[in-house]
Amino acid sequence: MSMNVSEGGGDEPMCDVNTTPLIDVMLVLLVMLIVTLPMQTHAVKLDMPIPNPNQPPPPPAERISIEIDSDGTIVWNGSPVSGIPQLDSYFRSEADKDPQPEIHLRPARRAKYDVVANVMASAQRAKMVKMGFTNVAEFAD
């Protein structure tokens, strides 16, 4: 706390700046800096394996192309599927492969959401993990 005792006339205005609030703010900022600085400089040490340049690249994954027409017809690699039970059996047989094949799902523009959702749910039940939509540029308007 600071206090200004002046000698002089009591009628003169005081021209001194009260620096106590400024010092309080500065101390708060200093404490915040001290507290947060160790968190920002904290690093995690990782022992990464040394890359082997002579190692051949992994073989490309097999691709399964699934098309869904606007009338609800499901086509597996060019051949029509009779229904979801047959699609489930296809997915179960493909899920056991190592590496697991990629599913390229291509619904038609007017395909029903229910059919697409059932195909995706069937793949999920069979534990298929690599699935994506292909050629979706035609849907952009």
Stockholm file with secondary structure:
# STOCKHOLM 1.0

chainA/1-141         MSMNVSEGGGDEPMCDVNTTPLIDVMLVLLVMLIVTLPMQTHAVKLDMPIPNPNQPPPPPAERISIEIDSDGTIVWNGSPVSGIPQLDSYFRSEADKDPQPEIHLRPARRAKYDVVANVMASAQRAKMVKMGFTNVAEFAD
#=GR chainA/1-141 SS CCCCCCCSCTTSCCCCCCCHHHHHHHHHHHHHHHHHHHHHHCCCCCCCCCCCTTSCCCCCCCEEEEEECTTSCEEETTEEECCHHHHHHHHHHHHTSSSCCEEEEEECTTCCHHHHHHHHHHHHHTTCCCEEECCGGGGCC
#=GC SS_cons         CCCCCCCSCTTSCCCCCCCHHHHHHHHHHHHHHHHHHHHHHCCCCCCCCCCCTTSCCCCCCCEEEEEECTTSCEEETTEEECCHHHHHHHHHHHHTSSSCCEEEEEECTTCCHHHHHHHHHHHHHTTCCCEEECCGGGGCC
//
